[in-house]
Amino acid sequence: MSVDTIRVQMGGLHLANPLLLASGVHGSSLVKVLQALRYGAGGAVTKSIGPEAREGYAEPTVVEVEGGMVNAAGLPNPGAERFALELGQLKGKRLPLFVSIFGADEEEFANVAEALDANDFVAFELNLSCPHVAGVGTEVGHDPELVARVVSAVKSETDKPVFAKLSPNTERLVEVAQAAVDSGADGLTAINTVKAMPIDVESGRPALSNGFGGLSGGAIRPIALRCVYELRERFDVPIMGCGGVSTWEHAVQFFLAGADAVQIGTATVRRLEIFNDINLGILAYMERKGFSALSEMVGASHLKGGLHEAPREPA
Ligand SMILES: Cc1cc2nc3c(=O)[nH]c(=O)nc-3n(C[C@H](O)[C@H](O)[C@H](O)COP(=O)(O)O)c2cc1C
């Protein structure tokens, strides 16, 4: 079976395969992001970049728990102006790089998009969903009207495709997605981390310096799959699934739920080389099941007979 079988076309983008490095897990340096591409990722998303440099929270910012980890890094990043200089060094390289941005309102998002847009990368991802920084993240992403204004403002600054990254920490997931799509979002990413709090029994206090943070890793995969499934029921736009993927079976679960591509975060902390193995597993599964293109299995779990009925036509 040819590797062309797992090529992805979504939102005007062409990716060599459907696996991307998720935003932020390796911090804001581009080194790991570029390494992920060398290890077989079809794309990679940068750390979320805001209008000004931020230091982030004091340690501890990450705590391991069963099935994953809880982090509250506080969106440390160099700010848009400095990050634009870093991106400038990739000029002409034509990498499948997505730049993640955040802000408190439409003006801040638009300013960051404007500061970065002239560089060589393929798409923006809007972080509407960080659960542990007051004033940005989910406080933006739980408000459909604000999301509509943010997406419109960013779209007016760029011709690049714009993906809205959604939060699982709201009952208004579909409403927020609708606002993003109606305002011109080219695709959706689901999900960011799940709001959580580990507690340390020795100190008797929350284990993270910030108190609460975001749970990621295997424990959140069924939540992420449910979100992708709900979104695919309603929308024909490209969807990137994210949350708890560490094997090819997990990636396939997301395709069946309706994702066109899959992002991997936490599992890459232990093994950034994971992408090649998962791609090979997906290819072997497709061969065994008789799929000749990824789009044939996207959303197949929505059919009553599962894989035994004709798959949905690609959007
Ligand atoms: C340490 C850490 C930092 C993260 N930073 C960001 C970020 O800057 N922007 C963002 O949109 N998501 C961020 N995320 C969320 C991930 O991109 C991803 O949505 C989430 O971890 C679920 O995927 P996973 O279970 O594969 O890690 C971060 C996650 C972790 C663990």
The ligand as an SDF file (V2000), in Angstrom:
LIG
                    3D

 31 33  0  0  0  0  0  0  0  0999 V2000
    2.3340   21.0460   28.7490 C   0  0  0  0  0  0  0  0  0  0  0  0
    1.2110   21.3690   27.7920 C   0  0  0  0  0  0  0  0  0  0  0  0
    1.1810   22.6140   27.1660 C   0  0  0  0  0  0  0  0  0  0  0  0
    0.1470   22.9290   26.2680 C   0  0  0  0  0  0  0  0  0  0  0  0
    0.1360   24.1480   25.6600 N   0  0  0  0  0  0  0  0  0  0  0  0
   -0.8470   24.4500   24.7670 C   0  0  0  0  0  0  0  0  0  0  0  0
   -0.8610   25.6860   24.0790 C   0  0  0  0  0  0  0  0  0  0  0  0
    0.0350   26.5310   24.2210 O   0  0  0  0  0  0  0  0  0  0  0  0
   -1.8950   25.9260   23.2180 N   0  0  0  0  0  0  0  0  0  0  0  0
   -2.9020   25.0140   22.9920 C   0  0  0  0  0  0  0  0  0  0  0  0
   -3.8050   25.2940   22.1860 O   0  0  0  0  0  0  0  0  0  0  0  0
   -2.8870   23.8240   23.6110 N   0  0  0  0  0  0  0  0  0  0  0  0
   -1.9100   23.5260   24.4920 C   0  0  0  0  0  0  0  0  0  0  0  0
   -1.8900   22.2960   25.1100 N   0  0  0  0  0  0  0  0  0  0  0  0
   -2.9740   21.3260   24.8140 C   0  0  0  0  0  0  0  0  0  0  0  0
   -2.5450   20.3160   23.7470 C   0  0  0  0  0  0  0  0  0  0  0  0
   -2.2390   20.9460   22.5270 O   0  0  0  0  0  0  0  0  0  0  0  0
   -3.6680   19.2810   23.5090 C   0  0  0  0  0  0  0  0  0  0  0  0
   -4.8390   19.9530   23.0750 O   0  0  0  0  0  0  0  0  0  0  0  0
   -4.0060   18.4950   24.7810 C   0  0  0  0  0  0  0  0  0  0  0  0
   -2.8570   18.2320   25.5440 O   0  0  0  0  0  0  0  0  0  0  0  0
   -4.7240   17.1730   24.4540 C   0  0  0  0  0  0  0  0  0  0  0  0
   -3.9310   16.3370   23.6400 O   0  0  0  0  0  0  0  0  0  0  0  0
   -2.9690   15.1610   24.2410 P   0  0  0  0  0  0  0  0  0  0  0  0
   -3.8220   14.3420   25.1770 O   0  0  0  0  0  0  0  0  0  0  0  0
   -2.4920   14.4060   23.0330 O   0  0  0  0  0  0  0  0  0  0  0  0
   -1.8800   15.8550   24.9760 O   0  0  0  0  0  0  0  0  0  0  0  0
   -0.8760   21.9680   26.0090 C   0  0  0  0  0  0  0  0  0  0  0  0
   -0.8290   20.7040   26.6310 C   0  0  0  0  0  0  0  0  0  0  0  0
    0.1910   20.3980   27.5110 C   0  0  0  0  0  0  0  0  0  0  0  0
    0.2070   19.0310   28.1570 C   0  0  0  0  0  0  0  0  0  0  0  0
  1  2  1  0
  2  3  1  0
  2 30  2  0
  3  4  2  0
  4  5  1  0
  4 28  1  0
  5  6  2  0
  6  7  1  0
  6 13  1  0
  7  8  2  0
  7  9  1  0
  9 10  1  0
 10 11  2  0
 10 12  1  0
 12 13  2  0
 13 14  1  0
 14 15  1  0
 14 28  1  0
 15 16  1  0
 16 17  1  0
 16 18  1  0
 18 19  1  0
 18 20  1  0
 20 21  1  0
 20 22  1  0
 22 23  1  0
 23 24  1  0
 24 25  2  0
 24 26  1  0
 24 27  1  0
 28 29  2  0
 29 30  1  0
 30 31  1  0
M  END
$$$$
